Amino acid sequence: MTTSRTTPPEVTPGRRRRWRYLAAFLVPAVLLVVGGRLAWSWLDPFGGQTIDRSQPALLQSIKDMSRFEAATGTFQVVVDLEKDANFLPDAVKGTRTLFVGAGGVDAYVDFSAMGTNAVTVSPDRTEATIRLPHAQLEKPNLDNSRSYVFAHQRGLFDRVQDFLSGSPGDQRELYLLAEKKITEAAVASDLRARADANTKAMLSGMLKSLGFKKVTVEFTGEP
């Protein structure tokens, strides 16, 4: 029994020449585009200066505060965000970013939510009872000076796209994810319980300094 061996088709000299001509055209074209962009960004032939023509800040409203900032928690989180492309390896298309987000969360007690009978005083004015809602959490306040991109990996296509666009990637998604994770950490912590305790101590000390011998602070509703 004999087996037949197939030989690959030979590349004709004309096809080789066409590929060489195409490569000879594409390589200088790519180098010309890249070199021109680098020269334009380095030389800046038109020069330039930055002029701040912003108008003064306009005060729109003033609102009286009716709450007690009782505690502040400082948090730090590492966001690991990866975006992959279907059917393409990460080295070709895809990004992975490590972002360090740091910021604080304030816990406060809203005195405006107190009911009409929130404060009761004994007839001899020696005892007082105060009923308050539990502490709430403010939105996280990220510190830009301590929040930064720790590592950023990009595929070949993403590098070319970023280079040609000349603008850094949008970091809004990273900040939003950091805020979300810090909020979850604040909810799981004892920050609100600490705020309740601080508010109780503040009100007890203030009323006792006014002559009340016994002060009771009660928190209503869900913690």
ABEGO torsion letter per residue (X at the ends): XBBBBBBBBBBBAAAAAAAAAAAAAAAAAAAAAAAAAAAAAAAGAAEEBBBBABBBBBBABBBBBABBBABBBBBBBBBBBBBBBBGBBAAABEBBBBBBBBBBBBBBBBAAABBAAABBBBAAGABBBBBBBBBBBBBBBBBAAABBBABBBBBAAAAAAAAAAGBBBBAAAAAAAAAAAAAAAAAABAAAAAAAAAAAAAAAAAAAAAGBABBBBBBBEBX
